[in-house]
């Protein structure tokens, strides 16, 4: 994936999940092996856990 494609993917994620407040979009956008990196720490995420995405 190019840098431009990566930026577009992240912008699409933010718009569809956070901007539209539609956690169901996570099913389509996030791979099951997704890991959140926050302040240098890796946090394994269960992408299908919509309550978890609402709280994040």
C-alpha positions in Angstrom: 0.0 0.0 0.0 1.4 3.4 -0.9 1.5 6.2 1.6 -1.3 8.0 -0.3 -3.5 4.9 -0.2 -2.7 4.5 3.5 -3.8 8.1 4.2 -7.0 7.6 2.2 -7.8 4.4 4.1 -7.3 6.2 7.5 -9.4 9.2 6.3 -12.1 6.9 5.1 -12.1 5.0 8.5 -12.4 8.3 10.5 -15.2 9.6 8.3 -17.2 6.4 8.3 -16.7 5.2 11.9 -16.2 8.3 13.9 -17.6 11.1 11.7 -20.8 9.2 10.9 -20.9 7.5 14.3 -21.4 4.2 12.6 -19.4 1.5 14.4 -20.9 -1.1 12.1 -18.5 0.1 9.4 -15.7 -1.5 11.4 -16.8 -4.9 10.1 -15.9 -3.8 6.5 -12.9 -1.6 7.3 -10.8 -3.4 10.0 -8.9 -6.7 9.6 -9.2 -9.2 12.4 -5.5 -8.8 13.3 -5.8 -5.0 13.8 -3.6 -3.5 16.5 -4.1 0.0 18.0 -0.8 1.8 18.7 -1.3 4.5 21.3 1.7 6.4 22.8 4.0 3.7 21.6 2.1 0.8 23.2 0.4 -1.9 21.0 -3.1 -2.7 22.1 -4.6 -5.8 20.3 -8.2 -4.9 19.3 -11.2 -7.1 18.6 -12.4 -5.3 15.5 -15.8 -6.9 15.6 -16.4 -5.6 19.1 -18.6 -2.6 18.4 -19.1 -1.6 22.0 -15.3 -1.4 22.3 -15.1 0.9 19.3 -17.8 3.1 20.7 -15.8 3.5 23.9 -12.4 4.1 22.2 
